[in-house]
Amino acid sequence: SLEVLGNGRFKVRGPLDAETVTELLERSEAAFRGASDLEIDLSGVPEGDSAGLALLIEWIRLARNQNQQLKFKNIPTQIAALARISQVDELLTGH
């Protein structure tokens, strides 16, 4: 689920996988609109797979298209490892 915390801050709860990412993407598109900057806390995500990584990359694309800064907090270990293997970890961390 996507919890709106206010001021462009969000918290994601539950797994990020092929079963959950489509709904999360649909909900997030409207929720992110109008915010100047975005901060997404992933501490409530117990696990994720390549679909979860794809969602994070899509959120980066959406933010860039809206001229928003996006910061991820507490990226799950599985998704961070997939990002490293895929050589996209710098996209997620902003380095």
N, C-alpha and C positions, 0 to 999 in steps of 0.2 A: 504494500500500500504506500501511497504518497501522502505524507502528512505535511500540511502547510503550517509553518511556524511564524510566518510574517516577515516583512522586510526582505523578501527574496530568499529566505531560508526555508529549507525543506528537509524532511527526514524520511528515508525509505526504510520500510520494515518488510521482512519476509525474503524469500529467495529471489535472486535475479536469474531466471532461466527462461527457456523457450515457452513455458506455460504462463509466465507472468509479465514478460517485457512488453508485449503488444498493448495490453491494457494500461500499463504504466506510461508508455509513450503517449498514448491518446490522452490520458489525464494530465500529463505534464505539459503538453503543448499549450493548453489553455492556462494552466497554473503559472507557467513561466512568463507568459506574455505580460508586458508592462513593467516588469521588475527591471531595475537598473543593473544590478549584479545578482548573481545566483550563488548560493552555497548549499551543497547537497551533502547531508550527513548520512553515511552508509553504515553506521555502527549497528543498525538494526537488521542488517543483511547477514544471515548465518552462512549462506553459500551462494555461489554464482558460477556460471559457465560462460561459454563463448557468446551466447545470446545476451547475457548480462553485460559483458564487455562491449558488445555491439551497441547496446542501449546507451552506455556511458559515452561512447564515441558519437552517437547520434545526438545526445544532449549537448556535446561540445559544438557540433555543427549548428544546431538550433540556436545556441547562445551566440555564436559568431555571426549568424545571419541577422540577429536582433541587436548586434553591437553590445552584447552583455559580457561581462567577465564571469567566468564560472570556476568555482573551486569545489573540489571533492574533499570531504573529510572522512577518515576511517575507511579507506578502500579495503574490502575484504581480501584476505590473503590469496584465495583462489583466483580472483579477478586480477589482482596485482601480478601474480605469476603468469597468467595468460597474456597480460599486457607486455610483460618483459619478454616472453618467448616470441610474441608477435612484433616486438620492437616498436610498440606504441605507448610504452610506459611514460615517456616524456609528455605525451598528450594529456594524460590523466593528472600528472603532478605539476604541469606547467613549467618544467625545467627544460 
